[in-house]
Amino acid sequence: MNKVLFFMLLGGLMISAKANSQIVVVHRAPRVYYRPVVRPVVRRVPPPVPVVVHPVVVRVLPPHRVVYYAGIPYYYAAGVFYIQVENTDTYKVVEAPAGVIVEVLPEGAQQKVIDDEVYYVAEGVYYKVVKVDGSKKYRVVQL
């Protein structure tokens, strides 16, 4: 495959290149210039490795409140929800279940207005104000 391709252009300029070559030779009377061909570098990227998140398990809970939702006791402390691991004295951190109602917001909750509705956001969990038996409480919502 050493074919040489020639092209004649105006002004005495001739370009020649070997097929599958890395160099293009530009002939201009009376000089010859060598210019490298710039080709993009294509690199194969391995597929991403899935991240495995191990649950956080604790033996002693911080000061907390017990909140029942769907018959399951959740232990709520500073915006974090825990459930008891079966047949042990340990607790594992779980996502906030949508629909559960808590009495207090975690520290640092920010007020946010979405579609003319007021929400509170803390650590990626959205809370909405609800009235339960005449008192103000907060329901975990999923947006």
mmCIF file of the C-alpha atoms, coordinates in Angstrom:
data_MODEL
# 
_entry.id   MODEL 
# 
loop_
_atom_site.group_PDB 
_atom_site.id 
_atom_site.type_symbol 
_atom_site.label_atom_id 
_atom_site.label_alt_id 
_atom_site.label_comp_id 
_atom_site.label_asym_id 
_atom_site.label_entity_id 
_atom_site.label_seq_id 
_atom_site.pdbx_PDB_ins_code 
_atom_site.Cartn_x 
_atom_site.Cartn_y 
_atom_site.Cartn_z 
_atom_site.occupancy 
_atom_site.B_iso_or_equiv 
_atom_site.pdbx_formal_charge 
_atom_site.auth_seq_id 
_atom_site.auth_comp_id 
_atom_site.auth_asym_id 
_atom_site.auth_atom_id 
_atom_site.pdbx_PDB_model_num 
ATOM 1   C CA . MET A 1 1   ? 0.000   0.000  0.000  1.00 0.00 ? 1   MET A CA 1 
ATOM 2   C CA . ASN A 1 2   ? 2.700   2.472  -0.897 1.00 0.00 ? 2   ASN A CA 1 
ATOM 3   C CA . LYS A 1 3   ? 0.577   4.318  -3.420 1.00 0.00 ? 3   LYS A CA 1 
ATOM 4   C CA . VAL A 1 4   ? 1.512   7.940  -3.769 1.00 0.00 ? 4   VAL A CA 1 
ATOM 5   C CA . LEU A 1 5   ? -1.270  10.393 -4.364 1.00 0.00 ? 5   LEU A CA 1 
ATOM 6   C CA . PHE A 1 6   ? -0.495  13.623 -6.239 1.00 0.00 ? 6   PHE A CA 1 
ATOM 7   C CA . PHE A 1 7   ? -2.595  16.719 -6.462 1.00 0.00 ? 7   PHE A CA 1 
ATOM 8   C CA . MET A 1 8   ? -1.665  19.771 -8.534 1.00 0.00 ? 8   MET A CA 1 
ATOM 9   C CA . LEU A 1 9   ? -2.853  23.116 -7.272 1.00 0.00 ? 9   LEU A CA 1 
ATOM 10  C CA . LEU A 1 10  ? -2.501  26.717 -8.466 1.00 0.00 ? 10  LEU A CA 1 
ATOM 11  C CA . GLY A 1 11  ? 0.725   28.644 -7.936 1.00 0.00 ? 11  GLY A CA 1 
ATOM 12  C CA . GLY A 1 12  ? 3.103   25.732 -8.362 1.00 0.00 ? 12  GLY A CA 1 
ATOM 13  C CA . LEU A 1 13  ? 1.970   24.067 -5.136 1.00 0.00 ? 13  LEU A CA 1 
ATOM 14  C CA . MET A 1 14  ? 1.959   20.281 -5.127 1.00 0.00 ? 14  MET A CA 1 
ATOM 15  C CA . ILE A 1 15  ? 0.876   18.069 -2.280 1.00 0.00 ? 15  ILE A CA 1 
ATOM 16  C CA . SER A 1 16  ? 1.861   14.440 -2.173 1.00 0.00 ? 16  SER A CA 1 
ATOM 17  C CA . ALA A 1 17  ? 1.022   11.891 0.448  1.00 0.00 ? 17  ALA A CA 1 
ATOM 18  C CA . LYS A 1 18  ? 1.529   8.205  0.821  1.00 0.00 ? 18  LYS A CA 1 
ATOM 19  C CA . ALA A 1 19  ? -1.591  6.229  1.578  1.00 0.00 ? 19  ALA A CA 1 
ATOM 20  C CA . ASN A 1 20  ? -1.849  5.566  5.345  1.00 0.00 ? 20  ASN A CA 1 
ATOM 21  C CA . SER A 1 21  ? 1.083   7.932  5.918  1.00 0.00 ? 21  SER A CA 1 
ATOM 22  C CA . GLN A 1 22  ? 1.682   10.098 8.933  1.00 0.00 ? 22  GLN A CA 1 
ATOM 23  C CA . ILE A 1 23  ? 3.447   12.881 6.961  1.00 0.00 ? 23  ILE A CA 1 
ATOM 24  C CA . VAL A 1 24  ? 2.138   15.137 4.216  1.00 0.00 ? 24  VAL A CA 1 
ATOM 25  C CA . VAL A 1 25  ? 4.803   16.628 1.983  1.00 0.00 ? 25  VAL A CA 1 
ATOM 26  C CA . VAL A 1 26  ? 4.080   20.066 0.582  1.00 0.00 ? 26  VAL A CA 1 
ATOM 27  C CA . HIS A 1 27  ? 6.197   21.015 -2.450 1.00 0.00 ? 27  HIS A CA 1 
ATOM 28  C CA . ARG A 1 28  ? 6.428   24.709 -3.125 1.00 0.00 ? 28  ARG A CA 1 
ATOM 29  C CA . ALA A 1 29  ? 8.879   25.880 -5.727 1.00 0.00 ? 29  ALA A CA 1 
ATOM 30  C CA . PRO A 1 30  ? 11.785  25.912 -4.849 1.00 0.00 ? 30  PRO A CA 1 
ATOM 31  C CA . ARG A 1 31  ? 11.370  24.541 -1.249 1.00 0.00 ? 31  ARG A CA 1 
ATOM 32  C CA . VAL A 1 32  ? 9.890   21.382 0.236  1.00 0.00 ? 32  VAL A CA 1 
ATOM 33  C CA . TYR A 1 33  ? 8.130   21.572 3.613  1.00 0.00 ? 33  TYR A CA 1 
ATOM 34  C CA . TYR A 1 34  ? 7.313   18.583 5.813  1.00 0.00 ? 34  TYR A CA 1 
ATOM 35  C CA . ARG A 1 35  ? 4.212   18.955 7.949  1.00 0.00 ? 35  ARG A CA 1 
ATOM 36  C CA . PRO A 1 36  ? 2.995   16.242 10.303 1.00 0.00 ? 36  PRO A CA 1 
ATOM 37  C CA . VAL A 1 37  ? -0.612  15.174 9.934  1.00 0.00 ? 37  VAL A CA 1 
ATOM 38  C CA . VAL A 1 38  ? -2.556  15.886 13.096 1.00 0.00 ? 38  VAL A CA 1 
ATOM 39  C CA . ARG A 1 39  ? -5.084  13.197 13.867 1.00 0.00 ? 39  ARG A CA 1 
ATOM 40  C CA . PRO A 1 40  ? -7.228  13.074 16.968 1.00 0.00 ? 40  PRO A CA 1 
ATOM 41  C CA . VAL A 1 41  ? -6.107  10.636 19.619 1.00 0.00 ? 41  VAL A CA 1 
ATOM 42  C CA . VAL A 1 42  ? -8.794  8.089  20.393 1.00 0.00 ? 42  VAL A CA 1 
ATOM 43  C CA . ARG A 1 43  ? -8.405  6.303  23.694 1.00 0.00 ? 43  ARG A CA 1 
ATOM 44  C CA . ARG A 1 44  ? -10.522 3.477  24.936 1.00 0.00 ? 44  ARG A CA 1 
ATOM 45  C CA . VAL A 1 45  ? -11.994 4.257  28.311 1.00 0.00 ? 45  VAL A CA 1 
ATOM 46  C CA . PRO A 1 46  ? -12.972 1.337  30.517 1.00 0.00 ? 46  PRO A CA 1 
ATOM 47  C CA . PRO A 1 47  ? -16.606 1.308  31.657 1.00 0.00 ? 47  PRO A CA 1 
ATOM 48  C CA . PRO A 1 48  ? -17.225 2.903  35.043 1.00 0.00 ? 48  PRO A CA 1 
ATOM 49  C CA . VAL A 1 49  ? -16.958 0.650  38.047 1.00 0.00 ? 49  VAL A CA 1 
ATOM 50  C CA . PRO A 1 50  ? -20.240 0.533  39.985 1.00 0.00 ? 50  PRO A CA 1 
ATOM 51  C CA . VAL A 1 51  ? -19.973 2.087  43.417 1.00 0.00 ? 51  VAL A CA 1 
ATOM 52  C CA . VAL A 1 52  ? -21.125 -0.187 46.197 1.00 0.00 ? 52  VAL A CA 1 
ATOM 53  C CA . VAL A 1 53  ? -22.307 1.733  49.217 1.00 0.00 ? 53  VAL A CA 1 
ATOM 54  C CA . HIS A 1 54  ? -22.146 -0.245 52.403 1.00 0.00 ? 54  HIS A CA 1 
ATOM 55  C CA . PRO A 1 55  ? -24.775 0.684  54.947 1.00 0.00 ? 55  PRO A CA 1 
ATOM 56  C CA . VAL A 1 56  ? -23.672 2.615  57.977 1.00 0.00 ? 56  VAL A CA 1 
ATOM 57  C CA . VAL A 1 57  ? -24.313 0.560  61.099 1.00 0.00 ? 57  VAL A CA 1 
ATOM 58  C CA . VAL A 1 58  ? -24.132 1.995  64.619 1.00 0.00 ? 58  VAL A CA 1 
ATOM 59  C CA . ARG A 1 59  ? -24.492 0.403  68.030 1.00 0.00 ? 59  ARG A CA 1 
ATOM 60  C CA . VAL A 1 60  ? -25.520 3.485  69.999 1.00 0.00 ? 60  VAL A CA 1 
ATOM 61  C CA . LEU A 1 61  ? -28.010 6.000  68.624 1.00 0.00 ? 61  LEU A CA 1 
ATOM 62  C CA . PRO A 1 62  ? -27.663 9.728  69.259 1.00 0.00 ? 62  PRO A CA 1 
ATOM 63  C CA . PRO A 1 63  ? -30.604 11.403 71.032 1.00 0.00 ? 63  PRO A CA 1 
ATOM 64  C CA . HIS A 1 64  ? -33.532 10.436 68.818 1.00 0.00 ? 64  HIS A CA 1 
ATOM 65  C CA . ARG A 1 65  ? -37.297 10.188 68.394 1.00 0.00 ? 65  ARG A CA 1 
ATOM 66  C CA . VAL A 1 66  ? -39.152 7.048  67.355 1.00 0.00 ? 66  VAL A CA 1 
ATOM 67  C CA . VAL A 1 67  ? -41.424 7.574  64.347 1.00 0.00 ? 67  VAL A CA 1 
ATOM 68  C CA . TYR A 1 68  ? -43.701 4.785  63.121 1.00 0.00 ? 68  TYR A CA 1 
ATOM 69  C CA . TYR A 1 69  ? -44.412 4.592  59.409 1.00 0.00 ? 69  TYR A CA 1 
ATOM 70  C CA . ALA A 1 70  ? -46.214 1.681  57.731 1.00 0.00 ? 70  ALA A CA 1 
ATOM 71  C CA . GLY A 1 71  ? -45.885 -0.235 60.993 1.00 0.00 ? 71  GLY A CA 1 
ATOM 72  C CA . ILE A 1 72  ? -42.085 0.044  61.010 1.00 0.00 ? 72  ILE A CA 1 
ATOM 73  C CA . PRO A 1 73  ? -40.314 1.952  63.798 1.00 0.00 ? 73  PRO A CA 1 
ATOM 74  C CA . TYR A 1 74  ? -37.808 4.485  62.436 1.00 0.00 ? 74  TYR A CA 1 
ATOM 75  C CA . TYR A 1 75  ? -35.377 6.208  64.747 1.00 0.00 ? 75  TYR A CA 1 
ATOM 76  C CA . TYR A 1 76  ? -34.986 9.862  63.734 1.00 0.00 ? 76  TYR A CA 1 
ATOM 77  C CA . ALA A 1 77  ? -31.991 11.855 64.943 1.00 0.00 ? 77  ALA A CA 1 
ATOM 78  C CA . ALA A 1 78  ? -30.730 15.144 63.460 1.00 0.00 ? 78  ALA A CA 1 
ATOM 79  C CA . GLY A 1 79  ? -32.225 14.474 60.034 1.00 0.00 ? 79  GLY A CA 1 
ATOM 80  C CA . VAL A 1 80  ? -30.973 10.879 59.810 1.00 0.00 ? 80  VAL A CA 1 
ATOM 81  C CA . PHE A 1 81  ? -33.293 7.877  59.821 1.00 0.00 ? 81  PHE A CA 1 
ATOM 82  C CA . TYR A 1 82  ? -32.256 4.545  61.325 1.00 0.00 ? 82  TYR A CA 1 
ATOM 83  C CA . ILE A 1 83  ? -33.900 1.138  61.512 1.00 0.00 ? 83  ILE A CA 1 
ATOM 84  C CA . GLN A 1 84  ? -32.930 -1.663 63.872 1.00 0.00 ? 84  GLN A CA 1 
ATOM 85  C CA . VAL A 1 85  ? -31.127 -4.589 62.258 1.00 0.00 ? 85  VAL A CA 1 
ATOM 86  C CA . GLU A 1 86  ? -33.089 -7.769 62.949 1.00 0.00 ? 86  GLU A CA 1 
ATOM 87  C CA . ASN A 1 87  ? -32.008 -9.875 65.941 1.00 0.00 ? 87  ASN A CA 1 
ATOM 88  C CA . THR A 1 88  ? -29.198 -7.456 66.910 1.00 0.00 ? 88  THR A CA 1 
ATOM 89  C CA . ASP A 1 89  ? -28.641 -4.363 68.992 1.00 0.00 ? 89  ASP A CA 1 
ATOM 90  C CA . THR A 1 90  ? -27.363 -2.367 66.008 1.00 0.00 ? 90  THR A CA 1 
ATOM 91  C CA . TYR A 1 91  ? -29.042 0.230  63.812 1.00 0.00 ? 91  TYR A CA 1 
ATOM 92  C CA . LYS A 1 92  ? -28.505 0.974  60.140 1.00 0.00 ? 92  LYS A CA 1 
ATOM 93  C CA . VAL A 1 93  ? -28.899 4.290  58.330 1.00 0.00 ? 93  VAL A CA 1 
ATOM 94  C CA . VAL A 1 94  ? -31.687 4.302  55.717 1.00 0.00 ? 94  VAL A CA 1 
ATOM 95  C CA . GLU A 1 95  ? -33.129 6.822  53.276 1.00 0.00 ? 95  GLU A CA 1 
ATOM 96  C CA . ALA A 1 96  ? -35.881 9.024  54.598 1.00 0.00 ? 96  ALA A CA 1 
ATOM 97  C CA . PRO A 1 97  ? -39.151 7.250  53.768 1.00 0.00 ? 97  PRO A CA 1 
ATOM 98  C CA . ALA A 1 98  ? -41.462 9.489  51.740 1.00 0.00 ? 98  ALA A CA 1 
ATOM 99  C CA . GLY A 1 99  ? -44.609 10.261 53.740 1.00 0.00 ? 99  GLY A CA 1 
ATOM 100 C CA . VAL A 1 100 ? -43.187 9.950  57.237 1.00 0.00 ? 100 VAL A CA 1 
ATOM 101 C CA . ILE A 1 101 ? -44.036 12.863 59.551 1.00 0.00 ? 101 ILE A CA 1 
ATOM 102 C CA . VAL A 1 102 ? -41.484 14.351 61.959 1.00 0.00 ? 102 VAL A CA 1 
ATOM 103 C CA . GLU A 1 103 ? -41.961 16.975 64.655 1.00 0.00 ? 103 GLU A CA 1 
ATOM 104 C CA . VAL A 1 104 ? -38.786 19.004 64.090 1.00 0.00 ? 104 VAL A CA 1 
ATOM 105 C CA . LEU A 1 105 ? -36.609 19.866 61.120 1.00 0.00 ? 105 LEU A CA 1 
ATOM 106 C CA . PRO A 1 106 ? -32.904 19.040 61.229 1.00 0.00 ? 106 PRO A CA 1 
ATOM 107 C CA . GLU A 1 107 ? -30.508 21.905 61.872 1.00 0.00 ? 107 GLU A CA 1 
ATOM 108 C CA . GLY A 1 108 ? -29.563 23.850 58.783 1.00 0.00 ? 108 GLY A CA 1 
ATOM 109 C CA . ALA A 1 109 ? -32.784 23.165 56.859 1.00 0.00 ? 109 ALA A CA 1 
ATOM 110 C CA . GLN A 1 110 ? -33.260 25.778 54.137 1.00 0.00 ? 110 GLN A CA 1 
ATOM 111 C CA . GLN A 1 111 ? -36.617 27.087 52.954 1.00 0.00 ? 111 GLN A CA 1 
ATOM 112 C CA . LYS A 1 112 ? -37.235 26.623 49.216 1.00 0.00 ? 112 LYS A CA 1 
ATOM 113 C CA . VAL A 1 113 ? -40.233 27.622 47.075 1.00 0.00 ? 113 VAL A CA 1 
ATOM 114 C CA . ILE A 1 114 ? -41.098 25.255 44.203 1.00 0.00 ? 114 ILE A CA 1 
ATOM 115 C CA . ASP A 1 115 ? -44.260 25.801 42.104 1.00 0.00 ? 115 ASP A CA 1 
ATOM 116 C CA . ASP A 1 116 ? -45.614 28.245 44.715 1.00 0.00 ? 116 ASP A CA 1 
ATOM 117 C CA . GLU A 1 117 ? -45.250 25.582 47.440 1.00 0.00 ? 117 GLU A CA 1 
ATOM 118 C CA . VAL A 1 118 ? -42.946 26.079 50.431 1.00 0.00 ? 118 VAL A CA 1 
ATOM 119 C CA . TYR A 1 119 ? -40.550 23.215 51.188 1.00 0.00 ? 119 TYR A CA 1 
ATOM 120 C CA . TYR A 1 120 ? -37.653 22.805 53.567 1.00 0.00 ? 120 TYR A CA 1 
ATOM 121 C CA . VAL A 1 121 ? -34.503 21.039 52.352 1.00 0.00 ? 121 VAL A CA 1 
ATOM 122 C CA . ALA A 1 122 ? -31.853 19.407 54.531 1.00 0.00 ? 122 ALA A CA 1 
ATOM 123 C CA . GLU A 1 123 ? -29.221 16.946 53.250 1.00 0.00 ? 123 GLU A CA 1 
ATOM 124 C CA . GLY A 1 124 ? -31.192 16.377 50.048 1.00 0.00 ? 124 GLY A CA 1 
ATOM 125 C CA . VAL A 1 125 ? -34.411 15.487 51.888 1.00 0.00 ? 125 VAL A CA 1 
ATOM 126 C CA . TYR A 1 126 ? -37.467 17.663 51.212 1.00 0.00 ? 126 TYR A CA 1 
ATOM 127 C CA . TYR A 1 127 ? -39.990 18.410 53.975 1.00 0.00 ? 127 TYR A CA 1 
ATOM 128 C CA . LYS A 1 128 ? -43.410 20.064 53.673 1.00 0.00 ? 128 LYS A CA 1 
ATOM 129 C CA . VAL A 1 129 ? -45.331 21.684 56.525 1.00 0.00 ? 129 VAL A CA 1 
ATOM 130 C CA . VAL A 1 130 ? -48.499 19.832 57.565 1.00 0.00 ? 130 VAL A CA 1 
ATOM 131 C CA . LYS A 1 131 ? -50.989 20.346 60.394 1.00 0.00 ? 131 LYS A CA 1 
ATOM 132 C CA . VAL A 1 132 ? -51.527 17.319 62.618 1.00 0.00 ? 132 VAL A CA 1 
ATOM 133 C CA . ASP A 1 133 ? -54.002 17.711 65.514 1.00 0.00 ? 133 ASP A CA 1 
ATOM 134 C CA . GLY A 1 134 ? -53.577 21.482 65.309 1.00 0.00 ? 134 GLY A CA 1 
ATOM 135 C CA . SER A 1 135 ? -49.776 21.403 65.602 1.00 0.00 ? 135 SER A CA 1 
ATOM 136 C CA . LYS A 1 136 ? -47.200 22.151 62.921 1.00 0.00 ? 136 LYS A CA 1 
ATOM 137 C CA . LYS A 1 137 ? -45.214 19.102 61.748 1.00 0.00 ? 137 LYS A CA 1 
ATOM 138 C CA . TYR A 1 138 ? -43.160 18.180 58.678 1.00 0.00 ? 138 TYR A CA 1 
ATOM 139 C CA . ARG A 1 139 ? -43.829 15.460 56.129 1.00 0.00 ? 139 ARG A CA 1 
ATOM 140 C CA . VAL A 1 140 ? -40.982 13.959 54.050 1.00 0.00 ? 140 VAL A CA 1 
ATOM 141 C CA . VAL A 1 141 ? -41.885 14.383 50.381 1.00 0.00 ? 141 VAL A CA 1 
ATOM 142 C CA . GLN A 1 142 ? -40.339 13.120 47.203 1.00 0.00 ? 142 GLN A CA 1 
ATOM 143 C CA . LEU A 1 143 ? -40.088 15.596 44.334 1.00 0.00 ? 143 LEU A CA 1 
# 
